[in-house]
Amino acid sequence: MNNPVARIKGILGELLLNGRQALEVMRAQAMRLDRIDEGQALRLGRLEREQARRFAALERKLEAMGAHGGLPGVPGAPVEAIAAEPLDEIASLSRERARILRLAALLAPFRPRDARKVRVGPPRDGGYVMVEDWGGLAGAISIGIGDDDAWDRAMLGHGCPVAQFDHTITAPPGTAPGLAWQPLGIGTVDVNNIRTLRSLIALSGLPEAGDLVLKMDVEAAEWPVLAAGEATAPLERFRQILIEFHWFDRIGGDRWFAEAEAALTHLTRSHAVVHVHANNWGGAALIGGVPFPCVLEVTLLRRDVAELEPETGFFPTPLDAPCNPSRPDIFLGTFRFPQPPADE
């Protein structure tokens, strides 16, 4: 397309259509499942209004381009001078959309055949949906426990000893045979009270052979840790991995996106996403016209454990529970998105 104004309008129209359609589907499906209440409706309304405001402003600027003779072959002010501001904003929206769709493709959920999912832990923040597969586990590593070890204790009930790590607390929430806490955090190097995942595995006191489970809730430290790759974050021993991913609304930052994409690429080489759940404490954002949770709980299964097929069901499921019980869960639908255009 040689006409720059027409190209801008095409990008703008596609962004607007994608965002509106996604919100309409989200609202319709949530209402069908009777999962929408006044709070959910207000949040969806805010997303719609914010999207409408941004695109209305862009459309006004595009109209000004035509009115001032910015079209090719029409005398008047050059298109570059008039289009600079809307071009920058449209480019930013288009870039954000491409980025979130690239991450969403890595997070697309699968269904393990002949497997059953169960909730492990409480019906609130701190509980996770997992594949029911405990046989032969050598133990679990729980990184970031704060004042809640309910998941750790639930794993004990499945005969799985748990090595706990958290450098932000002075003592564990409780003690029990099979629970072992150390005041260490996770990072990309071994320094002070921070250790790499490879080092934490070695320090866990768990058997040196056999499958493990990893649970990690470390307030955005997950991105650089996993982005560092196999040298410091080996994943082959983990049959299941449970991670809370933080702050997708920061996708406009180049460093954040580079780390996030590297982290998810490392994870999904050996593991597949089998469950997703939005943490409703974090809310949702409209990222390049795509509604997306800011904080996402993800369960991954090692690819050699079960035969996998694309998941077609909706999230949240009956096994899920809102992290903040005073607000409804955030509806995610199938959590499968279109691929970004090849040139983005």
C-alpha positions in Angstrom: 0.0 0.0 0.0 1.8 3.2 -1.2 -0.6 5.8 0.3 0.8 6.4 3.8 -2.5 7.9 5.1 -4.4 4.9 3.9 -1.9 2.5 5.5 -2.2 4.4 8.8 -6.0 4.2 8.6 -5.8 0.5 7.8 -3.6 -0.2 10.8 -5.9 1.9 13.0 -9.0 0.2 11.8 -7.6 -3.2 12.4 -6.5 -2.3 15.9 -9.9 -0.8 16.7 -11.8 -3.8 15.3 -9.6 -6.4 17.1 -10.0 -4.6 20.4 -13.8 -4.1 20.1 -14.4 -7.7 19.0 -12.2 -9.1 21.8 -14.1 -7.1 24.4 -17.5 -8.0 23.0 -16.6 -11.7 23.0 -15.3 -11.4 26.6 -18.5 -9.7 27.7 -20.8 -12.1 25.9 -19.0 -15.3 27.1 -18.8 -14.0 30.7 -22.5 -13.3 30.7 -23.3 -16.7 29.3 -21.4 -18.3 32.1 -23.1 -16.1 34.6 -19.6 -14.9 35.8 -20.1 -11.2 35.3 -21.2 -8.9 38.2 -21.2 -5.1 38.6 -17.5 -4.9 39.3 -16.6 -7.0 36.2 -19.0 -4.9 34.1 -17.3 -1.7 35.3 -13.9 -2.9 34.5 -14.9 -4.0 31.0 -16.6 -0.6 30.6 -13.4 1.2 31.5 -11.4 -0.8 29.0 -14.0 0.1 26.3 -13.9 3.8 27.1 -10.1 4.0 27.2 -9.9 2.2 23.8 -12.5 4.5 22.3 -10.7 7.6 23.7 -7.4 6.6 22.3 -8.7 5.8 18.8 -11.0 8.8 18.6 -7.9 11.0 19.2 -6.0 9.2 16.5 -8.9 9.5 14.1 -9.1 13.3 14.7 -5.4 13.6 13.9 -5.8 11.6 10.7 -8.6 13.8 9.6 -6.4 16.8 10.2 -3.8 15.3 8.0 -6.3 15.3 5.1 -7.6 18.8 5.9 -4.1 20.2 5.8 -3.2 18.7 2.4 -1.1 16.0 3.8 -2.2 13.5 1.2 0.4 12.5 -1.4 0.1 14.7 -4.5 -2.0 17.4 -2.8 -0.4 20.8 -2.2 0.0 21.8 1.4 1.9 20.8 4.5 4.1 17.7 4.1 2.6 14.5 5.5 5.7 14.0 7.7 5.1 17.2 9.7 1.4 16.6 10.3 1.5 12.8 10.7 4.4 12.6 13.2 2.4 12.4 16.4 -0.3 10.0 15.2 2.3 7.9 13.4 4.2 7.5 16.6 1.1 6.6 18.6 -0.1 4.2 16.0 3.3 2.6 15.7 3.4 2.2 19.5 0.0 0.5 19.5 0.9 -1.7 16.6 4.2 -2.7 18.3 2.4 -3.5 21.6 -0.2 -5.6 19.8 2.5 -7.6 18.0 4.5 -8.1 21.2 1.5 -9.3 23.3 0.4 -11.7 20.5 4.0 -13.1 20.4 3.9 -13.8 24.1 0.3 -15.1 24.0 1.4 -17.6 21.3 4.0 -19.0 23.7 1.3 -19.2 26.4 -1.4 -21.0 24.4 -2.8 -23.8 26.6 -2.8 -27.5 25.7 -4.8 -30.4 27.1 -2.9 -33.5 28.3 -4.7 -36.5 27.0 -5.8 -39.1 29.6 -5.0 -36.8 32.5 -7.1 -35.2 35.1 -6.5 -31.7 36.6 -7.1 -31.0 40.3 -6.7 -28.0 42.6 -3.8 -28.1 45.0 -4.0 -25.7 47.9 -6.8 -23.4 49.1 -9.7 -22.0 47.0 -8.1 -18.6 47.0 -4.7 -17.0 46.3 -2.0 -19.6 47.0 -3.9 -22.5 45.4 -2.9 -23.8 41.9 -4.5 -26.1 39.3 -2.2 -29.0 38.5 -2.2 -32.2 36.5 -2.9 -35.1 39.0 0.4 -37.0 38.6 2.3 -37.6 41.9 3.8 -41.0 41.3 7.6 -41.2 41.6 8.1 -37.5 42.5 11.3 -36.9 44.5 10.0 -33.6 45.9 9.0 -30.0 45.2 10.8 -26.7 45.3 8.6 -23.7 46.4 10.2 -20.3 45.8 8.5 -17.3 47.3 6.2 -18.4 50.1 5.7 -15.2 52.2 3.2 -16.0 54.9 1.3 -18.7 53.1 2.6 -22.3 52.8 -0.8 -23.9 52.0 0.3 -25.2 48.7 3.5 -26.7 50.2 1.4 -28.5 52.9 -1.0 -29.8 50.3 1.9 -31.3 48.4 3.0 -33.0 51.6 -0.4 -34.6 51.5 0.6 -36.1 48.2 3.7 -37.6 49.7 6.0 -34.9 48.3 8.6 -33.3 50.5 9.0 -29.5 49.8 12.2 -27.4 49.9 11.1 -23.8 50.6 13.1 -20.7 49.7 12.2 -17.1 50.6 14.7 -14.4 51.5 12.0 -11.8 52.4 10.9 -13.5 55.6 12.7 -14.2 58.9 10.9 -17.5 59.6 8.5 -19.8 57.7 4.7 -19.6 58.2 4.9 -23.0 60.0 6.9 -26.1 60.3 6.1 -29.8 59.6 8.1 -32.9 58.8 8.9 -32.7 55.1 9.0 -28.9 54.9 12.5 -27.3 54.9 12.9 -23.5 54.6 16.0 -21.6 53.8 16.3 -17.8 53.7 17.4 -17.6 50.1 16.0 -15.9 47.0 16.3 -16.6 43.3 18.3 -14.6 40.8 20.7 -14.9 37.8 23.9 -15.1 39.9 25.0 -16.5 43.3 25.5 -13.5 45.5 24.7 -12.7 49.2 21.4 -14.4 49.9 20.5 -14.9 46.2 21.1 -18.1 44.3 20.4 -19.3 40.8 17.8 -22.0 40.2 20.6 -24.5 39.5 22.1 -23.7 42.9 18.7 -23.9 44.7 18.2 -27.3 43.3 21.6 -28.4 44.6 20.8 -26.8 48.1 17.3 -28.2 48.3 18.3 -31.4 50.2 16.0 -33.4 47.8 17.2 -36.6 46.1 19.6 -36.0 43.2 17.6 -38.2 40.9 13.8 -38.2 40.1 11.3 -35.7 38.9 10.5 -32.5 40.9 7.8 -29.9 40.9 8.6 -26.2 40.8 6.4 -23.5 42.2 7.6 -19.9 41.8 6.0 -16.7 42.9 8.8 -14.1 43.0 7.2 -10.8 42.0 8.7 -10.3 38.5 12.1 -11.9 39.3 10.9 -14.8 37.2 11.6 -13.0 33.9 15.4 -12.5 34.2 15.8 -15.8 36.0 14.2 -17.8 33.2 15.6 -15.6 30.4 19.1 -16.6 31.5 18.5 -20.0 30.1 19.7 -23.5 30.8 23.0 -22.6 32.3 21.5 -21.1 35.4 17.9 -22.2 35.2 17.8 -25.9 34.2 14.2 -27.3 33.8 14.6 -30.9 32.7 13.9 -32.4 36.2 10.6 -30.5 36.7 7.6 -32.6 35.7 5.3 -29.6 36.4 6.1 -25.9 36.8 3.8 -23.4 38.4 4.6 -19.8 37.9 2.9 -16.4 38.5 4.0 -14.1 35.7 3.9 -10.4 36.5 3.1 -7.1 34.8 2.3 -7.8 31.2 1.2 -4.2 31.0 4.9 -3.2 31.0 5.3 -4.7 27.5 6.2 -1.3 26.0 9.6 -1.5 27.7 12.2 -3.0 25.3 14.1 -4.7 28.1 11.0 -6.1 29.8 9.7 -7.6 26.5 13.1 -9.1 25.6 13.4 -10.8 28.9 9.8 -12.0 28.8 10.1 -13.5 25.4 13.4 -15.2 26.2 11.9 -16.6 29.5 8.8 -18.0 27.8 10.9 -19.4 24.9 13.2 -21.2 27.4 10.2 -22.6 29.3 8.2 -23.8 26.4 11.0 -25.7 24.7 10.6 -28.4 27.3 7.2 -27.7 28.8 3.7 -26.9 27.5 1.1 -24.6 29.2 -1.8 -26.7 30.5 -3.6 -24.2 32.6 -3.9 -20.4 32.9 -5.6 -18.2 35.5 -5.6 -14.5 35.9 -4.7 -13.1 39.3 -7.6 -10.6 39.7 -5.5 -8.6 42.2 -3.5 -7.4 39.2 -6.5 -6.5 37.0 -6.3 -6.4 33.2 -5.0 -4.0 30.6 -5.7 -3.1 27.0 -2.4 -3.8 25.2 -2.4 -2.7 21.6 -6.2 -3.3 21.5 -5.9 -6.8 23.1 -7.4 -7.2 26.6 -4.8 -9.1 28.7 -4.4 -9.9 32.4 -1.5 -8.0 34.1 -0.7 -11.0 36.3 -1.1 -14.6 35.1 -0.8 -17.9 37.0 0.4 -20.6 34.6 0.8 -24.4 35.0 3.2 -26.1 32.6 3.7 -29.8 32.1 6.9 -31.4 30.7 6.2 -32.4 27.1 7.4 -36.0 27.5 4.9 -36.7 30.3 1.7 -36.8 28.2 0.4 -36.5 24.7 -0.9 -32.9 24.2 -3.6 -31.4 22.1 -4.8 -27.8 21.8 -7.1 -26.8 24.7 -10.6 -25.6 23.5 -12.2 -25.0 26.9 -12.7 -21.7 28.6 -10.8 -20.2 31.5 -11.4 -19.9 34.4 -12.6 -23.4 35.0 -14.7 -24.8 37.9 -11.3 -25.7 39.6 -10.3 -22.0 39.7 -11.0 -19.5 42.4 -10.5 -15.7 42.5 -7.3 -14.7 44.2 -9.2 -11.7 45.6 -12.5 -13.3 46.8 -14.2 -9.9 46.9 -13.9 -9.6 43.1 -14.9 -11.9 40.3 -12.4 -13.9 38.3 -11.1 -12.4 35.1 -12.6 -14.2 32.1 -9.9 -15.4 29.6 -12.0 -17.4 27.1 -9.8 -20.1 25.4 -6.7 -17.9 25.8 -5.8 -18.5 22.2 -5.1 -15.4 20.1 -4.3 -14.8 16.4 -0.7 -14.7 15.3 0.8 -11.2 14.8 1.3 -10.2 11.1 4.6 -11.4 9.8 5.9 -7.8 9.2 5.4 -6.8 12.8 
